[in-house]
Amino acid sequence: MTSSIILGAVQGLCEFLPVSSSGHLALFQIFMGFDENMLTFDILLHFATLLAVVLYFWRDIVQILTDWFGGWFSQKKRSGWSYGWAVLIASAVTAVIGLGLKSTAEKFSESLILVGAGEIFTGLVLILIPFFASSRKNSSLLKIALAVGLAQGVAVLPGVSRSGMSIAMGLFMGLGITEAFRFSFLISIPAILGATLLECVKFMKSGGAVFLPDGYMAGALIAFVLGLLSLILMRRLVNAKNWAYFGVYCLIVGTSAVFLS
């Protein structure tokens, strides 16, 4: 019960801040001495925070879906038509990269030094954001979707922040800070949904029990509540452009993990 609550709190607090929730979960699992495969529980916690994203962006989601589906039956294409395609393209790229790195990510999550290296990489990217943000003013929506989808796919590796990489890539491709934030979290929805469905299929095919700590539902609830609060906080911090603080934090966590290994 205690371990589930702790991991749920870690997921909720770290999922939307650019510090890698998967990296922090892996570090906590290593230090807590979990020998079992925790991937399914990780997915459950990600799904809980996914619900927080849906709640936070529900107006945007409804508008995009309405415009996208309406675009099939109307000559006049609204903004949600092209935006919906951008989300789909980015999600497809993420799926290809993420599936290719899935087994590698599981192995990385068991290595303290590799998780630490991922955190260091994230920290460096966050610190360098002011130097490369908005360097491509005229990037097309297609190029932006491909690039951000690639960044999100690579972030399946523990220690590499999904929100940090996708927002940083969006800024690099010329998106404004508000739009980079919005696009980053909207494309996280199909990515997390897909990962959840894959784990459900894996569970049904195995025919056996998948390890879930006692009290995992309590952990998921905590992840949802804290996830919603951290998403609100993330929006404010992103608008304030406080990237360096996150970068320094990730460097400290990553370096500590490497030395402790």
Secondary structure, 3 states (H helix, E strand, C coil): CHHHHHHHHHHHHHCCCCCCHHHHHHHHHHHHCCCCCCHHHHHHHHHHHHHHHHHHCHHHHHHHHHHHHHHCCCCCCCHHHHHHHHHHHHHHHHHHHHHHHHHHHHHHCCCHHHHHHHHHHHHHHHHHHHHHCCCCCCCCHHHHHHHHHHHHHHCCCCCCCHHHHHHHHHHHCCCCHHHHHHHHHHCHHHHHHHHHHHHHHHHHHHCCCCCCCCCHHHHHHHHHHHHHHHHHHHHHHHHCCCHHHHHHHHHHHHHHHHHHC
